[in-house]
Amino acid sequence: MTWYLYVVLAYLLVLTVLNFYRARRVRTQEDMMVAGRSLSVRVMVFTLICTWIGSGTFIAGAEYAAKAGWSSLWLPAGAWVGIVVIYFLAAKIRTFGQYTIGDILEVRYGPAARVFGAIALIISFTAIVSYQFRAGGYILNVVTDGQVSVALGQALAAVFVILFTALAGMVAVAYTDLPNGIIILLACLVSVPFVYHAVGGMGAVRAALPPDHFAIVNETFGRHPGLKAGGYFLSTMMLLMGVQSMYQKFYSARTPKDARQAVALWVVGTIFVEVVVVAIAIFAAAHFWPQIRKWLESGTGMDPASIVLQAARHLVPPWVGILLLGAATAVVISTGMNYLLSPTTNLMRDIYQRFLAAEASQRTMVVLQKVCIVILGVVAYLLATRLVSVLEMSYFAYTVYGVAITPALIAALAWKRATRVGGLASILGGTIVAVTLKVLTYVLPPEKVPEGDPWGIPLIYPALIVSVLALVVGSYLSPPPSEAELAPLFGKKPEGDRSAR
């Protein structure tokens, strides 16, 4: 047990030293928020993989796979479709070259859209950071055979994530992601055959797990299984297409061409890692099924959220196990840093600099963002202490962001008819419906909220319908945007501008 813990802590110590070293490079707002716009394709690919492959994959995705089997691939598959869409927008995003999605929202929809978009992002990203901390608690609990509690482990994870992010911002995030991404890909590649062999092959897996684990849609999962699978698909797709962490990476690329090439390689790496993690979780679930079933029935036994970590400890040789545990540690640190940096960038760029202190010095911006990182990190930690299910929290965070931000954001980039009225109505409508339905899950009787869905309907459906309808109806009921409003994103010159003719 002890040497597993020592290796994980040694890895974190190495990252700490590297980030203290890199902190010397952070002198301006551009360094802090977008790494001086200097990231190469190689660094971009690994930081994009690490931004998306977090505890949502290793913990929430694995939890879903252990409980539902192969139909859990509906969860990551939405992201794969989202990446394909983003491929066609990556160059435009880099050409626009700002700092946050709020910059895009204000250009198309006005200052109010920037503010409300920032609020929705801060809510959802703080929730995402909170379950990264919980995932860190799971890791330290497993590697110490329970001697370090989940509560203490998540506190330690919070300390490292907050420290690394506050030290050097995007410089720390991107260059920490490079070794982390390599470890993640290598661990996934090496682990699968060992886990498969340890459980006795596919025949043993089929014999141990319920038949629904091999269905396209697990019929036991939720009141409306098909809607549930589609809800997971839509939530990840909508999050991926609008997630600010990715846009910040595109802004950080050296050139628009580099941004687009990185996205093409990113989709390959993401599909590989997420399919492999699901496979590891399902194979390991077959080995531990009696303990998992006990947990599902009574809350005692083995928490399915820790299934990949249990595989690393008990189903593979020690050197493979430490590699897999290292990958899990890497994704917690990397994703926590990414999703902690983004909302603090919004606080500084979209609220403080835009409305309170437009002429703030570069030093002031950097120092205040570091303070915001610490404050928001503490809030996320407090939220983590009240967390019940990583899967449930990740689904809610994905949904709030996906319905509040993504429809208006994609329309801003690709639909010239979108107007200020439509965009703002979409942001407000999606946020209000998603948050209201989430509150109802705590108010309604338990029998009315199967699998966390009010009346059995995944909340993304009504929230997304309202968001899209508000966008379309609001846009067609209001005057179309002028050429001057479209120019920053669609390249048109304002009327009367002859400079390019």
KASULSUL-V524903 format. One record per backbone hydrogen bond with DSSP energy under -0.5 kcal/mol. CO is the residue of the C=O (numbers start at 1). NH is the residue of the N-H. If there is no record, write none. Layout:
co: [CO	CO]
nh: [NH	NH]
This chain:
co: [1	2	3	4	5	6	7	8	9	10	11	12	13	14	15	16	17	18	19	21	22	23	25	28	29	30	30	31	31	32	34	35	39	40	41	42	43	44	45	46	47	48	49	52	54	54	55	55	56	57	59	60	61	62	63	64	65	68	69	70	71	72	72	73	74	76	76	77	78	79	80	81	82	83	84	85	86	86	89	90	91	92	93	100	100	101	102	103	104	105	106	110	110	111	112	113	114	115	116	117	118	119	120	121	122	123	124	125	126	127	128	129	130	131	132	133	134	135	136	137	138	139	140	141	142	144	147	149	150	151	152	153	154	155	156	157	158	159	160	161	162	163	164	165	168	168	169	170	171	172	173	174	175	176	177	178	179	180	181	182	183	184	185	186	187	188	190	191	192	193	194	195	196	197	200	201	202	203	204	205	210	211	212	213	217	218	220	224	225	226	227	228	229	230	231	232	233	234	235	236	237	238	239	239	243	243	244	245	246	247	248	249	250	252	255	256	257	258	259	260	261	262	263	264	265	266	267	268	269	270	271	272	273	274	275	276	277	278	279	280	281	282	283	284	286	288	288	289	290	291	291	292	293	294	294	294	295	301	303	304	306	307	308	309	310	311	311	317	317	318	319	320	321	322	323	324	325	326	327	328	329	330	331	332	333	334	335	336	337	338	339	340	341	342	343	344	345	346	346	347	347	348	349	351	351	352	352	357	361	362	363	364	365	366	367	368	369	370	371	372	373	374	375	376	377	378	379	380	381	383	384	389	390	391	392	393	394	395	396	397	398	399	400	401	401	402	405	406	407	408	409	410	411	414	415	419	420	421	422	423	424	425	426	427	428	429	430	431	432	433	434	435	436	437	438	438	439	439	440	445	446	448	449	450	452	453	454	456	458	458	459	460	461	462	463	464	465	466	467	468	469	470	471	472	473	475	482	483	484	486	486	487	494	496	498]
nh: [5	6	7	8	9	10	11	12	13	14	15	16	17	18	19	20	21	22	23	24	25	26	27	32	33	34	36	35	171	170	37	38	254	44	45	46	47	48	49	50	51	52	53	54	57	58	59	60	61	62	63	64	65	66	67	68	69	71	72	73	74	75	76	77	78	79	80	81	82	83	84	85	86	87	88	88	89	90	93	94	95	96	97	103	104	105	106	107	108	109	110	113	114	115	116	117	118	119	120	121	122	123	124	125	126	127	128	129	130	131	132	133	134	135	136	137	138	139	140	141	142	143	144	146	145	147	149	153	154	155	156	157	158	159	160	161	162	163	164	165	166	167	168	169	171	172	173	174	175	176	177	178	179	180	181	182	183	184	185	186	187	188	189	190	191	192	194	195	196	197	198	199	201	200	204	205	206	207	208	209	213	214	215	70	219	221	222	228	229	230	231	232	233	234	235	236	237	238	239	240	241	242	242	243	246	247	248	249	250	251	252	253	253	39	259	260	261	262	263	264	265	266	267	268	269	270	271	272	273	274	275	276	277	278	279	280	281	282	283	284	285	286	287	288	289	291	292	293	294	295	302	296	297	298	299	300	299	303	306	307	310	311	312	313	314	315	316	320	321	322	323	324	325	326	327	328	329	330	331	332	333	334	335	336	337	338	339	340	341	342	343	344	345	346	347	348	349	350	351	351	352	353	354	355	356	356	357	360	365	366	367	368	369	370	371	372	373	374	375	376	377	378	379	380	381	382	383	384	385	386	387	393	394	395	396	397	398	399	400	401	402	403	404	405	406	407	409	410	411	412	413	414	415	416	418	423	424	425	426	427	428	429	430	431	432	433	434	435	436	437	438	439	440	441	441	442	442	443	444	448	449	455	452	453	454	456	457	458	461	462	463	464	465	466	467	468	469	470	471	472	473	474	475	476	477	478	486	487	488	489	490	491	497	498	501]
